[in-house]
Amino acid sequence: MDFIIRGHVPYRDSKLTRILQPALGGNANTAIICNITLAQVHADETKSSLQFASRALRVTNCAEINEILTDAALLKRQRKEIEELR
């Protein structure tokens, strides 16, 4: 199956996906490890895991450091910006 991704990533509907949803997009770096087996009895689950990993691989995140400034640090930054603008 080929999926065209334009804003929505078609993850499989699972509890794990819902738990990981905040980490699968937005301001986070994410690593996903999928375990598979060659055992024939688990072929369907292995295929499903590989399809999930394939779709998750297409997700790109732009993580940024969240910065919490004190009032003094914010004031210092604004003064510096004002000086640069002059």
N, CA, C and O atoms as a CHARMM CRD file, in Angstrom:
* protein
*
  344
    1    1 MET  N      0.82800  -1.17000   0.00000 PROA 1      0.00000
    2    1 MET  CA     0.00000   0.00000   0.00000 PROA 1      0.00000
    3    1 MET  C      0.87800   1.24100   0.00000 PROA 1      0.00000
    4    1 MET  O      1.85700   1.31300   0.74200 PROA 1      0.00000
    5    2 ASP  N      0.53800   2.19500  -0.81100 PROA 2      0.00000
    6    2 ASP  CA     1.22900   3.47500  -0.81600 PROA 2      0.00000
    7    2 ASP  C      0.33600   4.50800  -0.14600 PROA 2      0.00000
    8    2 ASP  O     -0.84600   4.62700  -0.46600 PROA 2      0.00000
    9    3 PHE  N      0.91600   5.25000   0.78600 PROA 3      0.00000
   10    3 PHE  CA     0.17200   6.28900   1.47600 PROA 3      0.00000
   11    3 PHE  C      0.75900   7.63400   1.09100 PROA 3      0.00000
   12    3 PHE  O      1.97800   7.80600   1.06600 PROA 3      0.00000
   13    4 ILE  N     -0.10300   8.57600   0.79400 PROA 4      0.00000
   14    4 ILE  CA     0.32600   9.94200   0.54600 PROA 4      0.00000
   15    4 ILE  C      0.12700  10.70200   1.84100 PROA 4      0.00000
   16    4 ILE  O     -0.98600  10.79100   2.36000 PROA 4      0.00000
   17    5 ILE  N      1.20700  11.24400   2.35000 PROA 5      0.00000
   18    5 ILE  CA     1.14400  11.90200   3.65200 PROA 5      0.00000
   19    5 ILE  C      1.11900  13.40300   3.44800 PROA 5      0.00000
   20    5 ILE  O      2.08100  13.99500   2.95800 PROA 5      0.00000
   21    6 ARG  N      0.00700  14.00900   3.82900 PROA 6      0.00000
   22    6 ARG  CA    -0.15700  15.45800   3.75000 PROA 6      0.00000
   23    6 ARG  C     -0.81900  15.92900   5.03400 PROA 6      0.00000
   24    6 ARG  O     -2.00100  16.27400   5.03200 PROA 6      0.00000
   25    7 GLY  N     -0.08100  15.94700   6.11400 PROA 7      0.00000
   26    7 GLY  CA    -0.62500  16.42200   7.36500 PROA 7      0.00000
   27    7 GLY  C     -1.12100  15.32200   8.29000 PROA 7      0.00000
   28    7 GLY  O     -1.02000  15.46400   9.50800 PROA 7      0.00000
   29    8 HSD  N     -1.65200  14.23500   7.75700 PROA 8      0.00000
   30    8 HSD  CA    -2.12500  13.13900   8.59400 PROA 8      0.00000
   31    8 HSD  C     -1.35400  11.88100   8.25800 PROA 8      0.00000
   32    8 HSD  O     -1.29400  11.47300   7.09800 PROA 8      0.00000
   33    9 VAL  N     -0.76700  11.26800   9.26200 PROA 9      0.00000
   34    9 VAL  CA    -0.05000  10.01600   9.06500 PROA 9      0.00000
   35    9 VAL  C     -0.99000   8.88600   9.44200 PROA 9      0.00000
   36    9 VAL  O     -1.48700   8.85900  10.56800 PROA 9      0.00000
   37   10 PRO  N     -1.25000   7.94800   8.53300 PROA 10     0.00000
   38   10 PRO  CA    -2.22100   6.88100   8.81500 PROA 10     0.00000
   39   10 PRO  C     -1.62100   5.77400   9.67900 PROA 10     0.00000
   40   10 PRO  O     -1.35200   4.68100   9.18100 PROA 10     0.00000
   41   11 TYR  N     -1.40800   6.04600  10.97200 PROA 11     0.00000
   42   11 TYR  CA    -0.93100   5.01900  11.88400 PROA 11     0.00000
   43   11 TYR  C     -2.00800   3.96900  12.05900 PROA 11     0.00000
   44   11 TYR  O     -3.19200   4.22600  11.83900 PROA 11     0.00000
   45   12 ARG  N     -1.57900   2.78500  12.45600 PROA 12     0.00000
   46   12 ARG  CA    -2.59800   1.78900  12.75700 PROA 12     0.00000
   47   12 ARG  C     -3.28300   2.19200  14.05700 PROA 12     0.00000
   48   12 ARG  O     -2.68400   2.84800  14.91000 PROA 12     0.00000
   49   13 ASP  N     -4.51200   1.80400  14.19500 PROA 13     0.00000
   50   13 ASP  CA    -5.29600   2.17600  15.35900 PROA 13     0.00000
   51   13 ASP  C     -4.98400   1.19900  16.48400 PROA 13     0.00000
   52   13 ASP  O     -5.45300   0.06100  16.47000 PROA 13     0.00000
   53   14 SER  N     -4.19400   1.64000  17.45900 PROA 14     0.00000
   54   14 SER  CA    -3.83200   0.77400  18.56800 PROA 14     0.00000
   55   14 SER  C     -3.67000   1.59500  19.83500 PROA 14     0.00000
   56   14 SER  O     -3.54000   2.81800  19.78300 PROA 14     0.00000
   57   15 LYS  N     -3.67800   0.91600  20.96800 PROA 15     0.00000
   58   15 LYS  CA    -3.47400   1.58500  22.24600 PROA 15     0.00000
   59   15 LYS  C     -2.09000   2.21700  22.29300 PROA 15     0.00000
   60   15 LYS  O     -1.93100   3.33100  22.79300 PROA 15     0.00000
   61   16 LEU  N     -1.08200   1.50700  21.77200 PROA 16     0.00000
   62   16 LEU  CA     0.28500   2.02200  21.78700 PROA 16     0.00000
   63   16 LEU  C      0.38800   3.32600  21.00500 PROA 16     0.00000
   64   16 LEU  O      1.04700   4.26500  21.45100 PROA 16     0.00000
   65   17 THR  N     -0.25000   3.39100  19.85600 PROA 17     0.00000
   66   17 THR  CA    -0.21400   4.61100  19.04700 PROA 17     0.00000
   67   17 THR  C     -0.85800   5.76200  19.79800 PROA 17     0.00000
   68   17 THR  O     -0.34500   6.88100  19.77400 PROA 17     0.00000
   69   18 ARG  N     -1.97200   5.50200  20.46200 PROA 18     0.00000
   70   18 ARG  CA    -2.63400   6.56300  21.22500 PROA 18     0.00000
   71   18 ARG  C     -1.77200   7.02000  22.39600 PROA 18     0.00000
   72   18 ARG  O     -1.75000   8.20700  22.72200 PROA 18     0.00000
   73   19 ILE  N     -1.06300   6.09300  23.02900 PROA 19     0.00000
   74   19 ILE  CA    -0.17800   6.46400  24.13400 PROA 19     0.00000
   75   19 ILE  C      0.98700   7.30300  23.62200 PROA 19     0.00000
   76   19 ILE  O      1.38700   8.27000  24.27000 PROA 19     0.00000
   77   20 LEU  N      1.53000   6.94100  22.46900 PROA 20     0.00000
   78   20 LEU  CA     2.69400   7.62600  21.90500 PROA 20     0.00000
   79   20 LEU  C      2.34100   8.86800  21.10600 PROA 20     0.00000
   80   20 LEU  O      3.24300   9.58900  20.67800 PROA 20     0.00000
   81   21 GLN  N      1.07600   9.14000  20.89200 PROA 21     0.00000
   82   21 GLN  CA     0.65000  10.22600  20.01900 PROA 21     0.00000
   83   21 GLN  C      1.32600  11.55900  20.31600 PROA 21     0.00000
   84   21 GLN  O      1.72900  12.22900  19.36400 PROA 21     0.00000
   85   22 PRO  N      1.48000  11.99600  21.57000 PROA 22     0.00000
   86   22 PRO  CA     2.16300  13.26800  21.81500 PROA 22     0.00000
   87   22 PRO  C      3.62700  13.26000  21.37100 PROA 22     0.00000
   88   22 PRO  O      4.17500  14.30400  21.01700 PROA 22     0.00000
   89   23 ALA  N      4.25400  12.09400  21.38900 PROA 23     0.00000
   90   23 ALA  CA     5.66600  12.00600  21.01200 PROA 23     0.00000
   91   23 ALA  C      5.85300  11.80600  19.50900 PROA 23     0.00000
   92   23 ALA  O      6.96200  11.97200  19.00200 PROA 23     0.00000
   93   24 LEU  N      4.80300  11.45700  18.80100 PROA 24     0.00000
   94   24 LEU  CA     4.93500  11.17600  17.37700 PROA 24     0.00000
   95   24 LEU  C      4.79600  12.41800  16.51200 PROA 24     0.00000
   96   24 LEU  O      4.83200  12.30900  15.28600 PROA 24     0.00000
   97   25 GLY  N      4.64600  13.53800  17.08000 PROA 25     0.00000
   98   25 GLY  CA     4.55500  14.76900  16.32800 PROA 25     0.00000
   99   25 GLY  C      4.81900  15.94300  17.24200 PROA 25     0.00000
  100   25 GLY  O      4.81900  15.80600  18.46500 PROA 25     0.00000
  101   26 GLY  N      5.03900  17.07200  16.65500 PROA 26     0.00000
  102   26 GLY  CA     5.25100  18.25800  17.46700 PROA 26     0.00000
  103   26 GLY  C      6.68000  18.44000  17.90400 PROA 26     0.00000
  104   26 GLY  O      7.61000  18.17600  17.14200 PROA 26     0.00000
  105   27 ASN  N      6.85800  18.88500  19.11400 PROA 27     0.00000
  106   27 ASN  CA     8.16000  19.28800  19.61200 PROA 27     0.00000
  107   27 ASN  C      8.83500  18.14500  20.37100 PROA 27     0.00000
  108   27 ASN  O      9.02500  18.24200  21.58300 PROA 27     0.00000
  109   28 ALA  N      9.19600  17.07000  19.67800 PROA 28     0.00000
  110   28 ALA  CA     9.83900  15.93400  20.33300 PROA 28     0.00000
  111   28 ALA  C     10.72200  15.19300  19.34500 PROA 28     0.00000
  112   28 ALA  O     10.41300  15.10900  18.15600 PROA 28     0.00000
  113   29 ASN  N     11.81500  14.66000  19.84800 PROA 29     0.00000
  114   29 ASN  CA    12.60400  13.70400  19.08500 PROA 29     0.00000
  115   29 ASN  C     12.09700  12.33100  19.46600 PROA 29     0.00000
  116   29 ASN  O     11.88300  12.05800  20.64700 PROA 29     0.00000
  117   30 THR  N     11.90000  11.46500  18.49300 PROA 30     0.00000
  118   30 THR  CA    11.27500  10.17800  18.75300 PROA 30     0.00000
  119   30 THR  C     12.09000   9.05400  18.14900 PROA 30     0.00000
  120   30 THR  O     12.55500   9.15800  17.01400 PROA 30     0.00000
  121   31 ALA  N     12.26300   7.98400  18.89700 PROA 31     0.00000
  122   31 ALA  CA    12.88900   6.76000  18.39700 PROA 31     0.00000
  123   31 ALA  C     11.88800   5.63100  18.59000 PROA 31     0.00000
  124   31 ALA  O     11.30200   5.48600  19.66300 PROA 31     0.00000
  125   32 ILE  N     11.69700   4.84200  17.55600 PROA 32     0.00000
  126   32 ILE  CA    10.76600   3.72100  17.62600 PROA 32     0.00000
  127   32 ILE  C     11.53500   2.44700  17.30700 PROA 32     0.00000
  128   32 ILE  O     12.24500   2.37400  16.30400 PROA 32     0.00000
  129   33 ILE  N     11.38700   1.45200  18.16100 PROA 33     0.00000
  130   33 ILE  CA    12.00800   0.15000  17.94000 PROA 33     0.00000
  131   33 ILE  C     10.89000  -0.85400  17.73600 PROA 33     0.00000
  132   33 ILE  O     10.02900  -1.01500  18.60200 PROA 33     0.00000
  133   34 CYS  N     10.89800  -1.53200  16.59400 PROA 34     0.00000
  134   34 CYS  CA     9.88900  -2.54500  16.31400 PROA 34     0.00000
  135   34 CYS  C     10.54900  -3.91300  16.34700 PROA 34     0.00000
  136   34 CYS  O     11.54300  -4.14900  15.66000 PROA 34     0.00000
  137   35 ASN  N     10.00000  -4.80100  17.13800 PROA 35     0.00000
  138   35 ASN  CA    10.51400  -6.17000  17.22500 PROA 35     0.00000
  139   35 ASN  C      9.72100  -7.06300  16.28900 PROA 35     0.00000
  140   35 ASN  O      8.49300  -7.00200  16.22900 PROA 35     0.00000
  141   36 ILE  N     10.44500  -7.88700  15.56800 PROA 36     0.00000
  142   36 ILE  CA     9.79400  -8.82200  14.64500 PROA 36     0.00000
  143   36 ILE  C     10.38700 -10.20800  14.85600 PROA 36     0.00000
  144   36 ILE  O     11.42300 -10.36100  15.50300 PROA 36     0.00000
  145   37 THR  N      9.73000 -11.19800  14.31200 PROA 37     0.00000
  146   37 THR  CA    10.21100 -12.56900  14.41600 PROA 37     0.00000
  147   37 THR  C     10.01100 -13.27500  13.08400 PROA 37     0.00000
  148   37 THR  O      9.14700 -12.90100  12.29100 PROA 37     0.00000
  149   38 LEU  N     10.80800 -14.28300  12.85400 PROA 38     0.00000
  150   38 LEU  CA    10.66200 -15.07300  11.63500 PROA 38     0.00000
  151   38 LEU  C      9.69200 -16.24000  11.81800 PROA 38     0.00000
  152   38 LEU  O      9.41700 -16.97000  10.86600 PROA 38     0.00000
  153   39 ALA  N      9.17700 -16.42000  13.02500 PROA 39     0.00000
  154   39 ALA  CA     8.24700 -17.50600  13.31100 PROA 39     0.00000
  155   39 ALA  C      6.96500 -17.32100  12.50100 PROA 39     0.00000
  156   39 ALA  O      6.35700 -16.25000  12.50600 PROA 39     0.00000
  157   40 GLN  N      6.57200 -18.37600  11.81200 PROA 40     0.00000
  158   40 GLN  CA     5.40600 -18.31600  10.93000 PROA 40     0.00000
  159   40 GLN  C      4.11600 -18.01400  11.69400 PROA 40     0.00000
  160   40 GLN  O      3.21200 -17.38100  11.15000 PROA 40     0.00000
  161   41 VAL  N      4.02300 -18.46000  12.94500 PROA 41     0.00000
  162   41 VAL  CA     2.79700 -18.23800  13.71100 PROA 41     0.00000
  163   41 VAL  C      2.57100 -16.75600  14.00400 PROA 41     0.00000
  164   41 VAL  O      1.44300 -16.35500  14.29000 PROA 41     0.00000
  165   42 HSD  N      3.62200 -15.93400  13.93800 PROA 42     0.00000
  166   42 HSD  CA     3.50700 -14.50700  14.21200 PROA 42     0.00000
  167   42 HSD  C      3.67500 -13.65800  12.94500 PROA 42     0.00000
  168   42 HSD  O      3.99000 -12.47100  13.03100 PROA 42     0.00000
  169   43 ALA  N      3.47000 -14.25400  11.79500 PROA 43     0.00000
  170   43 ALA  CA     3.68300 -13.55700  10.52900 PROA 43     0.00000
  171   43 ALA  C      2.78300 -12.33500  10.38600 PROA 43     0.00000
  172   43 ALA  O      3.24000 -11.28900   9.92500 PROA 43     0.00000
  173   44 ASP  N      1.51600 -12.44500  10.77200 PROA 44     0.00000
  174   44 ASP  CA     0.59500 -11.30600  10.65000 PROA 44     0.00000
  175   44 ASP  C      1.02400 -10.13900  11.53400 PROA 44     0.00000
  176   44 ASP  O      0.99700  -8.98400  11.10600 PROA 44     0.00000
  177   45 GLU  N      1.42000 -10.44700  12.76900 PROA 45     0.00000
  178   45 GLU  CA     1.85000  -9.38900  13.68400 PROA 45     0.00000
  179   45 GLU  C      3.15300  -8.74700  13.21300 PROA 45     0.00000
  180   45 GLU  O      3.32800  -7.53400  13.33100 PROA 45     0.00000
  181   46 THR  N      4.06900  -9.56200  12.67800 PROA 46     0.00000
  182   46 THR  CA     5.32600  -9.03300  12.14500 PROA 46     0.00000
  183   46 THR  C      5.05000  -8.10900  10.96500 PROA 46     0.00000
  184   46 THR  O      5.64600  -7.03700  10.86600 PROA 46     0.00000
  185   47 LYS  N      4.16000  -8.51300  10.07800 PROA 47     0.00000
  186   47 LYS  CA     3.80800  -7.68200   8.92500 PROA 47     0.00000
  187   47 LYS  C      3.19000  -6.36000   9.38600 PROA 47     0.00000
  188   47 LYS  O      3.51900  -5.29600   8.86200 PROA 47     0.00000
  189   48 SER  N      2.30300  -6.44000  10.35900 PROA 48     0.00000
  190   48 SER  CA     1.66300  -5.23800  10.88900 PROA 48     0.00000
  191   48 SER  C      2.69600  -4.30400  11.52600 PROA 48     0.00000
  192   48 SER  O      2.62800  -3.08900  11.34200 PROA 48     0.00000
  193   49 SER  N      3.64900  -4.86400  12.27100 PROA 49     0.00000
  194   49 SER  CA     4.69500  -4.05100  12.90500 PROA 49     0.00000
  195   49 SER  C      5.57200  -3.37800  11.85900 PROA 49     0.00000
  196   49 SER  O      5.92900  -2.20900  12.01100 PROA 49     0.00000
  197   50 LEU  N      5.92100  -4.09300  10.80800 PROA 50     0.00000
  198   50 LEU  CA     6.74900  -3.51600   9.74900 PROA 50     0.00000
  199   50 LEU  C      6.00500  -2.41500   8.98900 PROA 50     0.00000
  200   50 LEU  O      6.61100  -1.41700   8.60000 PROA 50     0.00000
  201   51 GLN  N      4.71600  -2.58600   8.77800 PROA 51     0.00000
  202   51 GLN  CA     3.92800  -1.54100   8.12500 PROA 51     0.00000
  203   51 GLN  C      3.85700  -0.29900   9.00900 PROA 51     0.00000
  204   51 GLN  O      3.96600   0.82300   8.51400 PROA 51     0.00000
  205   52 PHE  N      3.67600  -0.49400  10.31000 PROA 52     0.00000
  206   52 PHE  CA     3.65800   0.62700  11.24300 PROA 52     0.00000
  207   52 PHE  C      4.99200   1.35600  11.21800 PROA 52     0.00000
  208   52 PHE  O      5.03100   2.58500  11.15700 PROA 52     0.00000
  209   53 ALA  N      6.08200   0.60400  11.26500 PROA 53     0.00000
  210   53 ALA  CA     7.41500   1.21200  11.25400 PROA 53     0.00000
  211   53 ALA  C      7.65700   1.97700   9.95900 PROA 53     0.00000
  212   53 ALA  O      8.27300   3.04200   9.97000 PROA 53     0.00000
  213   54 SER  N      7.18000   1.44200   8.85400 PROA 54     0.00000
  214   54 SER  CA     7.33400   2.10600   7.56600 PROA 54     0.00000
  215   54 SER  C      6.60500   3.44200   7.55000 PROA 54     0.00000
  216   54 SER  O      7.13500   4.43300   7.04600 PROA 54     0.00000
  217   55 ARG  N      5.39400   3.47600   8.09800 PROA 55     0.00000
  218   55 ARG  CA     4.64100   4.72100   8.14700 PROA 55     0.00000
  219   55 ARG  C      5.25500   5.70000   9.14800 PROA 55     0.00000
  220   55 ARG  O      5.32900   6.89900   8.88000 PROA 55     0.00000
  221   56 ALA  N      5.69000   5.19500  10.29000 PROA 56     0.00000
  222   56 ALA  CA     6.27600   6.06100  11.31100 PROA 56     0.00000
  223   56 ALA  C      7.59900   6.65000  10.83500 PROA 56     0.00000
  224   56 ALA  O      7.97700   7.73900  11.26600 PROA 56     0.00000
  225   57 LEU  N      8.29700   5.96100   9.96900 PROA 57     0.00000
  226   57 LEU  CA     9.57500   6.43500   9.44100 PROA 57     0.00000
  227   57 LEU  C      9.40400   7.72600   8.64500 PROA 57     0.00000
  228   57 LEU  O     10.33300   8.52800   8.54800 PROA 57     0.00000
  229   58 ARG  N      8.23100   7.92300   8.08300 PROA 58     0.00000
  230   58 ARG  CA     7.98100   9.11300   7.25700 PROA 58     0.00000
  231   58 ARG  C      7.68300  10.36500   8.07200 PROA 58     0.00000
  232   58 ARG  O      7.60500  11.46000   7.51400 PROA 58     0.00000
  233   59 VAL  N      7.51800  10.21800   9.37400 PROA 59     0.00000
  234   59 VAL  CA     7.20900  11.36200  10.23800 PROA 59     0.00000
  235   59 VAL  C      8.47300  12.18300  10.44600 PROA 59     0.00000
  236   59 VAL  O      9.52700  11.63800  10.77200 PROA 59     0.00000
  237   60 THR  N      8.36700  13.48400  10.25800 PROA 60     0.00000
  238   60 THR  CA     9.48900  14.36400  10.53300 PROA 60     0.00000
  239   60 THR  C      9.07300  15.35600  11.60900 PROA 60     0.00000
  240   60 THR  O      8.00000  15.95600  11.54200 PROA 60     0.00000
  241   61 ASN  N      9.92100  15.51400  12.57900 PROA 61     0.00000
  242   61 ASN  CA     9.67400  16.44100  13.68000 PROA 61     0.00000
  243   61 ASN  C     10.72500  17.53400  13.65100 PROA 61     0.00000
  244   61 ASN  O     11.86700  17.29300  13.25900 PROA 61     0.00000
  245   62 CYS  N     10.35800  18.69100  14.05000 PROA 62     0.00000
  246   62 CYS  CA    11.28500  19.81400  14.17900 PROA 62     0.00000
  247   62 CYS  C     11.33100  20.20400  15.65000 PROA 62     0.00000
  248   62 CYS  O     10.68600  21.16500  16.07100 PROA 62     0.00000
  249   63 ALA  N     12.08700  19.46400  16.41200 PROA 63     0.00000
  250   63 ALA  CA    12.14800  19.69800  17.84600 PROA 63     0.00000
  251   63 ALA  C     12.95200  20.95800  18.14300 PROA 63     0.00000
  252   63 ALA  O     13.99400  21.20900  17.53800 PROA 63     0.00000
  253   64 GLU  N     12.45000  21.73400  19.07400 PROA 64     0.00000
  254   64 GLU  CA    13.12000  22.94700  19.52200 PROA 64     0.00000
  255   64 GLU  C     13.20900  22.91600  21.03600 PROA 64     0.00000
  256   64 GLU  O     12.36900  22.31200  21.70400 PROA 64     0.00000
  257   65 ILE  N     14.21100  23.55700  21.56500 PROA 65     0.00000
  258   65 ILE  CA    14.37400  23.62600  23.00400 PROA 65     0.00000
  259   65 ILE  C     13.39100  24.64900  23.55400 PROA 65     0.00000
  260   65 ILE  O     13.36300  25.80100  23.12200 PROA 65     0.00000
  261   66 ASN  N     12.59800  24.21600  24.50000 PROA 66     0.00000
  262   66 ASN  CA    11.67600  25.14100  25.17000 PROA 66     0.00000
  263   66 ASN  C     12.47300  25.93400  26.18300 PROA 66     0.00000
  264   66 ASN  O     13.16100  25.36400  27.03000 PROA 66     0.00000
  265   67 GLU  N     12.38200  27.22900  26.09800 PROA 67     0.00000
  266   67 GLU  CA    13.18200  28.09300  26.94600 PROA 67     0.00000
  267   67 GLU  C     12.28100  28.84500  27.91300 PROA 67     0.00000
  268   67 GLU  O     11.32900  29.51200  27.50600 PROA 67     0.00000
  269   68 ILE  N     12.58900  28.73100  29.18300 PROA 68     0.00000
  270   68 ILE  CA    11.83800  29.45500  30.20100 PROA 68     0.00000
  271   68 ILE  C     12.73900  30.56600  30.71500 PROA 68     0.00000
  272   68 ILE  O     13.77600  30.31100  31.32700 PROA 68     0.00000
  273   69 LEU  N     12.33100  31.79100  30.46000 PROA 69     0.00000
  274   69 LEU  CA    13.14000  32.94500  30.84500 PROA 69     0.00000
  275   69 LEU  C     12.60200  33.59100  32.11100 PROA 69     0.00000
  276   69 LEU  O     11.39200  33.69700  32.31300 PROA 69     0.00000
  277   70 THR  N     13.52200  34.01600  32.95000 PROA 70     0.00000
  278   70 THR  CA    13.12900  34.82100  34.10300 PROA 70     0.00000
  279   70 THR  C     12.83300  36.22400  33.59700 PROA 70     0.00000
  280   70 THR  O     13.16000  36.56100  32.45900 PROA 70     0.00000
  281   71 ASP  N     12.22400  37.02800  34.42900 PROA 71     0.00000
  282   71 ASP  CA    11.91500  38.40600  34.04300 PROA 71     0.00000
  283   71 ASP  C     13.19500  39.16800  33.70400 PROA 71     0.00000
  284   71 ASP  O     13.23000  39.94200  32.74700 PROA 71     0.00000
  285   72 ALA  N     14.24600  38.94300  34.49600 PROA 72     0.00000
  286   72 ALA  CA    15.51500  39.64500  34.26300 PROA 72     0.00000
  287   72 ALA  C     16.13900  39.22600  32.93400 PROA 72     0.00000
  288   72 ALA  O     16.64900  40.07100  32.19800 PROA 72     0.00000
  289   73 ALA  N     16.10500  37.94200  32.62100 PROA 73     0.00000
  290   73 ALA  CA    16.67400  37.45800  31.36500 PROA 73     0.00000
  291   73 ALA  C     15.88300  37.97000  30.16800 PROA 73     0.00000
  292   73 ALA  O     16.46300  38.31600  29.13800 PROA 73     0.00000
  293   74 LEU  N     14.56200  38.01700  30.30100 PROA 74     0.00000
  294   74 LEU  CA    13.71900  38.52500  29.22500 PROA 74     0.00000
  295   74 LEU  C     13.97100  40.00900  28.99200 PROA 74     0.00000
  296   74 LEU  O     14.05000  40.45600  27.84800 PROA 74     0.00000
  297   75 LEU  N     14.09500  40.76100  30.05900 PROA 75     0.00000
  298   75 LEU  CA    14.38300  42.19000  29.95700 PROA 75     0.00000
  299   75 LEU  C     15.74100  42.42600  29.29500 PROA 75     0.00000
  300   75 LEU  O     15.88200  43.32700  28.46800 PROA 75     0.00000
  301   76 LYS  N     16.73800  41.62000  29.65700 PROA 76     0.00000
  302   76 LYS  CA    18.07300  41.72900  29.07300 PROA 76     0.00000
  303   76 LYS  C     18.03100  41.43300  27.57300 PROA 76     0.00000
  304   76 LYS  O     18.66900  42.12400  26.77900 PROA 76     0.00000
  305   77 ARG  N     17.26900  40.39500  27.19100 PROA 77     0.00000
  306   77 ARG  CA    17.14800  40.03300  25.77500 PROA 77     0.00000
  307   77 ARG  C     16.47400  41.14900  24.98900 PROA 77     0.00000
  308   77 ARG  O     16.90100  41.46900  23.88000 PROA 77     0.00000
  309   78 GLN  N     15.42600  41.74300  25.55000 PROA 78     0.00000
  310   78 GLN  CA    14.71400  42.81600  24.85400 PROA 78     0.00000
  311   78 GLN  C     15.58200  44.06800  24.71300 PROA 78     0.00000
  312   78 GLN  O     15.53600  44.74200  23.68400 PROA 78     0.00000
  313   79 ARG  N     16.36500  44.37600  25.73700 PROA 79     0.00000
  314   79 ARG  CA    17.28400  45.51700  25.63000 PROA 79     0.00000
  315   79 ARG  C     18.31800  45.29500  24.53100 PROA 79     0.00000
  316   79 ARG  O     18.65900  46.21300  23.78600 PROA 79     0.00000
  317   80 LYS  N     18.81400  44.05200  24.44300 PROA 80     0.00000
  318   80 LYS  CA    19.79300  43.72400  23.40000 PROA 80     0.00000
  319   80 LYS  C     19.16300  43.87300  22.00900 PROA 80     0.00000
  320   80 LYS  O     19.79800  44.39600  21.09300 PROA 80     0.00000
  321   81 GLU  N     17.92000  43.41600  21.85300 PROA 81     0.00000
  322   81 GLU  CA    17.22600  43.55500  20.56500 PROA 81     0.00000
  323   81 GLU  C     17.02100  45.01400  20.20800 PROA 81     0.00000
  324   81 GLU  O     17.17900  45.39800  19.04900 PROA 81     0.00000
  325   82 ILE  N     16.66800  45.83700  21.19500 PROA 82     0.00000
  326   82 ILE  CA    16.47200  47.27200  20.95100 PROA 82     0.00000
  327   82 ILE  C     17.76700  47.91300  20.49500 PROA 82     0.00000
  328   82 ILE  O     17.76700  48.73400  19.57800 PROA 82     0.00000
  329   83 GLU  N     18.88300  47.54100  21.13600 PROA 83     0.00000
  330   83 GLU  CA    20.17800  48.06900  20.74900 PROA 83     0.00000
  331   83 GLU  C     20.55400  47.65600  19.32700 PROA 83     0.00000
  332   83 GLU  O     21.10800  48.45500  18.57100 PROA 83     0.00000
  333   84 GLU  N     20.25400  46.41400  18.96800 PROA 84     0.00000
  334   84 GLU  CA    20.55900  45.94600  17.61400 PROA 84     0.00000
  335   84 GLU  C     19.70600  46.67500  16.57500 PROA 84     0.00000
  336   84 GLU  O     20.18100  46.94100  15.47100 PROA 84     0.00000
  337   85 LEU  N     18.48700  46.99500  16.90200 PROA 85     0.00000
  338   85 LEU  CA    17.61900  47.71100  15.97900 PROA 85     0.00000
  339   85 LEU  C     18.05200  49.16100  15.78300 PROA 85     0.00000
  340   85 LEU  O     17.81500  49.74200  14.72500 PROA 85     0.00000
  341   86 ARG  N     18.68400  49.74300  16.79500 PROA 86     0.00000
  342   86 ARG  CA    19.16800  51.12800  16.66100 PROA 86     0.00000
  343   86 ARG  C     20.35600  51.13200  15.75300 PROA 86     0.00000
  344   86 ARG  O     20.93100  52.18900  15.49400 PROA 86     0.00000
